[in-house]
Amino acid sequence: MQRRFFLATTGLSLGIALAATTAVWAENAKLKIGFVGVTSGPAAAWGISNQRSMEARAAWLNELGGVKIGDATYDIEIVPFDDQKDPKRAIAGMEKMAQDGIHYVVGPNVDDGAAAVRPVAEQNGIMYFPYAFPKELYTAPASNAILGMVANYQSGPAIYKYLMENKGVKKVAFIAGNESDPLSQRDSGAAAARELGLEVVSDTVTYQMDTTDFTPVLLPVIQSAPDLLVLSGVSPANAPQLIRSARELGYTGLISTETAQDAAVLAEGAGELANGFISVGGASTPELASDTMKEFVQRYTAMFGEYNDESNTKVYALEYIVETLKANPAAIDNVEEFKKTMDSFSAPNPFMVGDAKLTYVGTSSFGQKRQVSVPLVVNEYKDGKFETLFVAQVD
């Protein structure tokens, strides 16, 4: 009898404890952060890295009890939308965010999509963090887009200058896919190369995005005998095919791009032929990574079974949103308050060692602070992984 009483009491206590626990969790409001970007097709690696970074960091912050903004504590909920690299779907995705009352969105990942969603974002009070480079998105009168990474017109000159000084590069050739993103990156890259004094021996050759045989496309470019071949705006799926074709045609010079790449895709598609390939990497190196960044990598890997170096950059957008809201809780549902906070905003950077800060930059490029400050890390691919070539900073 006593035993039954004990069990009943224990069950009652457990029920009370569970109810109390549920009540504690229920006290946290939901902070919905959207993602509109490409997670399928040839450029999927860019958006997948975005979404996974957000989900891994949100899960971690929620596990710690949520984020305190003003007098309230919030659990972060990531609301994703695959735009399939289609501007019309990107618009539909941003409209969905507006209907859900979401004011902060990460993405889109490409120029067309980022430009297409601008009217929806501005009309519905949404701040968005694209990984796209058109300056008109970040210069006045535009004010709702914040560049989430280093732009090609910032990284390109840094890469070319380094290769001129350290690898003796004098002649450069560009090849680009026949879409607005890569064509725009080619044009700005060629202009930057000429300004640095490089001889541009080819900058008119393009390819269709569904090309499978790059040999005839690359042949005239290789025949121009460049020291450096730039794959402008190349997608992670096309990069290994282009590299393989160039090497099989006998090209022995340097190959680079200003877009982030996936080491696993390079290993599978080009193998050792990709050794020496230079690309923009994630915003962290082993020397720069804090314990928080190292734990983020571990958590991300545990959640998804693999890690993409580009997530060293993609983890930042959510952090900037949360920390800026902490600095001005009135911005939780008012992006005009968010904008007011950006000019003076500063917070500790949890992902880097030392006293690094989260701040907004971009004045030199856009005339206003519409870019997150992340280190420019340039990588060189070697035997299945990226190694840091050099690190720089953007104003």
C-alpha positions in Angstrom: 0.0 0.0 0.0 2.7 2.3 0.9 4.5 1.4 -2.3 1.5 2.3 -4.4 1.1 5.6 -2.5 4.8 6.4 -3.1 4.4 5.7 -6.9 1.3 7.8 -7.1 3.0 10.7 -5.3 6.0 10.3 -7.5 3.9 10.4 -10.6 2.1 13.5 -9.3 5.4 15.2 -8.5 6.7 14.3 -12.0 3.6 15.7 -13.6 4.0 18.9 -11.6 7.6 19.1 -12.6 6.9 18.5 -16.2 4.1 21.1 -16.1 6.5 23.6 -14.5 9.1 22.9 -17.1 6.5 23.3 -19.9 5.5 26.6 -18.3 9.1 27.8 -18.2 9.5 27.0 -21.9 6.2 28.6 -22.7 7.3 31.9 -21.2 9.7 32.4 -24.1 8.3 34.3 -27.0 9.2 33.2 -30.6 11.6 35.4 -32.7 11.1 34.3 -36.3 14.0 34.9 -38.6 13.5 34.1 -42.3 15.8 32.6 -44.9 15.1 33.0 -48.6 17.7 31.4 -50.7 18.8 28.7 -53.0 19.0 25.2 -51.5 18.6 23.1 -54.7 20.3 23.0 -58.1 24.0 23.8 -59.0 24.3 26.7 -56.5 22.6 24.8 -53.7 25.8 24.7 -51.5 25.6 28.5 -51.0 22.0 28.5 -49.5 22.4 25.2 -47.7 25.4 26.7 -45.8 23.2 29.7 -44.9 20.2 27.7 -43.7 22.3 25.2 -41.7 24.4 27.9 -40.1 21.2 29.7 -38.9 19.6 26.5 -37.7 22.8 25.3 -35.8 23.3 28.7 -34.1 19.6 29.1 -33.3 19.4 25.6 -31.7 22.5 26.5 -29.6 21.1 29.8 -28.4 17.7 28.2 -27.6 19.5 25.5 -25.7 21.2 28.2 -23.6 17.7 29.5 -22.6 17.0 31.8 -25.6 18.1 35.4 -26.2 17.1 38.3 -23.9 16.0 41.3 -25.9 14.8 44.1 -23.6 12.5 42.7 -21.0 11.6 39.6 -23.0 13.4 36.3 -23.7 12.9 34.7 -27.1 13.5 31.3 -28.7 14.7 31.7 -32.2 12.7 30.0 -35.0 14.3 29.8 -38.5 11.7 29.9 -41.3 13.3 28.7 -44.5 12.2 29.1 -48.2 14.0 27.6 -51.1 13.9 30.1 -54.0 15.6 27.6 -56.4 17.7 30.5 -57.7 14.6 31.9 -59.4 13.8 35.6 -58.8 10.1 34.9 -59.0 10.3 32.3 -56.3 12.5 34.7 -54.3 9.7 37.3 -54.4 7.2 34.6 -53.3 9.5 33.7 -50.5 9.8 37.3 -49.3 6.1 37.8 -49.6 5.6 34.7 -47.4 7.9 36.3 -44.8 5.9 39.4 -44.8 2.6 37.5 -44.4 4.2 35.7 -41.4 5.1 39.0 -39.8 8.8 38.4 -40.2 11.0 41.6 -40.2 14.5 40.0 -40.6 15.5 37.7 -43.4 18.8 36.2 -44.5 19.3 35.9 -48.2 18.9 35.7 -51.2 22.2 34.2 -52.4 22.3 35.7 -55.9 22.1 39.1 -57.6 18.8 38.6 -59.4 17.0 37.3 -56.4 18.3 40.0 -54.1 17.3 42.8 -56.5 13.9 41.2 -57.2 12.8 41.1 -53.5 13.8 44.7 -52.8 10.3 46.2 -53.3 8.7 43.6 -51.1 11.2 44.1 -48.4 10.9 47.9 -48.5 7.1 47.9 -48.6 6.8 45.5 -45.7 9.4 46.7 -43.3 11.9 43.8 -43.8 15.6 44.1 -43.3 17.4 41.4 -45.4 20.9 40.2 -45.6 21.7 39.1 -49.2 24.9 37.4 -50.4 24.7 39.4 -53.6 26.9 42.2 -54.9 25.0 44.9 -56.9 26.0 48.2 -55.2 22.5 49.7 -55.8 21.1 47.3 -53.2 23.3 49.0 -50.5 23.6 52.6 -51.7 21.0 55.3 -51.0 18.1 55.6 -51.5 18.2 51.8 -50.8 18.5 51.1 -47.1 16.9 47.7 -46.2 19.6 45.4 -47.6 22.8 44.5 -45.7 25.6 42.7 -47.5 26.3 39.5 -45.6 29.8 38.9 -46.9 32.8 40.5 -48.7 31.9 41.5 -52.2 33.8 40.4 -55.3 34.8 44.0 -56.1 36.4 44.0 -52.6 38.0 40.6 -52.6 39.0 40.5 -56.3 41.6 43.4 -56.1 43.0 41.9 -52.9 43.5 38.5 -54.6 45.0 40.0 -57.7 47.3 42.2 -55.8 48.5 39.3 -53.7 49.2 37.2 -56.7 51.0 40.0 -58.5 53.3 40.5 -55.5 53.8 36.9 -54.5 53.3 34.8 -57.7 54.4 37.2 -60.4 51.1 37.3 -62.1 51.1 39.8 -65.1 48.3 38.5 -67.4 44.8 37.5 -66.5 41.8 36.0 -68.3 38.2 35.9 -67.2 35.5 33.4 -68.1 31.9 33.7 -66.9 28.5 31.9 -67.1 26.0 33.7 -69.2 23.9 35.0 -66.3 23.8 38.4 -64.7 25.7 37.5 -61.5 28.8 36.0 -63.1 28.8 38.6 -65.9 28.6 41.4 -63.4 31.5 39.9 -61.4 33.5 39.4 -64.6 33.1 43.1 -65.5 34.1 44.4 -62.1 36.9 41.9 -61.8 38.4 42.9 -65.2 38.1 46.6 -64.3 39.9 46.0 -61.0 42.6 44.0 -62.7 43.3 46.7 -65.3 43.4 49.4 -62.5 46.1 47.3 -60.8 48.1 47.3 -64.0 47.4 43.7 -65.0 47.1 42.8 -68.7 43.6 41.4 -69.4 44.1 39.0 -72.3 40.5 37.7 -72.4 37.2 38.8 -70.8 34.5 38.1 -73.4 34.2 34.3 -73.3 31.0 33.0 -71.7 29.3 29.6 -71.2 25.7 28.5 -70.7 24.9 27.4 -67.2 23.9 23.9 -68.3 27.2 23.3 -70.2 28.7 19.8 -69.6 31.7 20.0 -72.0 33.8 23.1 -71.2 36.7 22.2 -73.5 35.6 24.2 -76.6 34.6 27.1 -74.3 37.9 27.2 -72.5 40.2 26.6 -75.5 40.4 30.2 -76.8 40.9 31.4 -73.2 43.8 29.0 -72.6 45.3 30.0 -75.9 45.6 33.6 -74.7 48.2 32.3 -72.2 47.1 33.9 -69.0 49.1 33.6 -65.7 45.8 33.7 -63.9 42.4 32.3 -65.0 39.5 33.8 -63.1 36.2 31.8 -63.0 33.9 34.8 -62.4 30.9 34.0 -60.2 31.3 30.3 -60.7 28.9 28.0 -58.9 30.2 25.2 -56.7 28.8 22.7 -59.2 30.5 24.2 -62.3 33.9 25.0 -60.6 35.3 21.5 -60.7 34.3 20.9 -64.3 36.0 24.1 -65.4 39.1 23.3 -63.5 39.3 19.8 -64.8 38.8 21.0 -68.4 41.5 23.7 -68.1 44.1 21.3 -66.7 43.3 18.6 -69.3 43.9 21.3 -72.0 47.4 21.7 -70.5 46.9 24.9 -68.6 49.4 25.1 -65.8 48.8 28.6 -64.5 46.8 29.8 -61.4 43.0 29.6 -61.2 40.9 31.6 -58.9 37.4 32.9 -58.1 35.8 35.4 -55.9 32.9 33.1 -54.9 33.0 30.7 -52.0 33.4 27.0 -52.8 32.8 23.6 -51.3 35.9 21.4 -50.7 33.9 18.2 -50.9 32.5 19.1 -54.3 36.0 20.0 -55.6 37.4 16.8 -54.3 34.7 14.7 -56.0 34.6 16.6 -59.3 38.2 17.5 -59.9 40.4 15.7 -57.4 44.0 16.6 -57.3 43.5 18.7 -60.5 41.9 21.3 -58.1 45.1 21.7 -56.1 46.1 25.3 -56.0 42.6 26.6 -56.8 42.1 30.0 -55.0 38.7 31.1 -53.7 37.2 33.3 -51.0 36.7 31.2 -47.8 34.8 31.4 -44.6 35.5 34.3 -42.3 37.7 32.3 -39.9 40.9 30.4 -39.9 42.4 28.1 -37.2 44.4 31.1 -36.0 41.3 33.4 -35.8 38.7 30.9 -34.5 37.6 31.3 -31.0 36.4 28.5 -28.8 32.8 29.5 -29.7 33.6 29.2 -33.4 35.2 25.8 -32.8 32.1 24.6 -30.9 29.9 26.0 -33.6 31.7 23.8 -36.2 31.3 20.8 -33.9 27.6 21.4 -33.4 27.0 22.0 -37.1 28.8 18.8 -38.0 26.9 16.9 -35.4 23.6 18.2 -36.7 24.2 17.7 -40.4 27.0 15.1 -40.7 29.4 17.4 -42.6 30.7 21.0 -42.5 31.1 23.7 -45.2 33.9 26.1 -44.7 31.7 28.9 -46.0 29.6 28.6 -42.9 32.4 30.4 -41.1 31.0 33.4 -42.9 27.3 32.5 -43.0 27.0 32.1 -39.2 27.4 35.9 -38.8 24.1 37.2 -40.2 21.9 35.7 -37.5 24.4 36.9 -34.9 24.3 40.5 -36.2 20.5 40.5 -36.2 20.2 39.2 -32.6 22.9 41.5 -31.2 21.5 44.6 -32.9 18.1 43.8 -31.5 19.6 43.5 -28.1 21.2 46.9 -28.5 17.8 48.4 -29.4 14.8 46.3 -28.4 12.5 48.7 -30.2 13.8 47.3 -33.4 12.1 43.9 -32.7 9.2 44.9 -35.0 10.4 48.2 -36.4 13.3 48.1 -38.9 13.6 51.9 -38.8 14.9 51.5 -35.3 17.3 48.8 -36.5 18.7 51.2 -39.1 19.2 54.0 -36.5 21.3 51.6 -34.4 23.6 50.4 -37.2 25.9 53.4 -37.4 27.0 53.2 -33.8 26.5 49.5 -33.2 29.3 47.5 -31.7 29.3 44.1 -29.9 32.0 41.5 -29.0 32.6 39.1 -31.9 32.1 35.6 -30.3 33.6 33.8 -33.3 37.1 35.4 -33.3 39.9 35.4 -30.7 41.0 38.6 -29.1 38.9 41.8 -28.9 37.3 41.6 -32.4 34.0 43.4 -32.7 30.8 43.0 -34.6 30.3 46.3 -36.5 28.6 47.5 -39.7 30.9 48.7 -42.5 30.6 49.5 -46.2 31.0 53.3 -46.1 33.9 53.1 -48.6 31.9 51.0 -51.1 28.3 52.2 -50.5 28.5 55.6 -48.8 26.6 54.1 -45.8 27.0 51.2 -43.4 25.2 48.4 -45.1 27.6 45.5 -44.8 28.6 43.2 -41.9 32.2 43.2 -40.9 33.8 39.8 -41.5 37.4 39.1 -42.2 38.3 38.5 -45.9 39.8 35.0 -45.8 41.3 33.8 -49.1 41.8 30.0 -49.4 43.9 27.7 -51.5 42.5 24.2 -52.1 45.0 21.3 -51.5 44.3 17.6 -51.2 40.7 17.7 -50.2 40.7 20.7 -48.0 41.2 24.5 -47.9 44.3 26.1 -46.5 44.5 29.8 -45.7 46.4 31.9 -48.2 45.9 35.3 -46.6 43.5 37.4 -44.5 42.4 41.0 -45.0 39.8 43.4 -43.8 37.2 45.5 -45.6 36.0 48.9 -44.5 
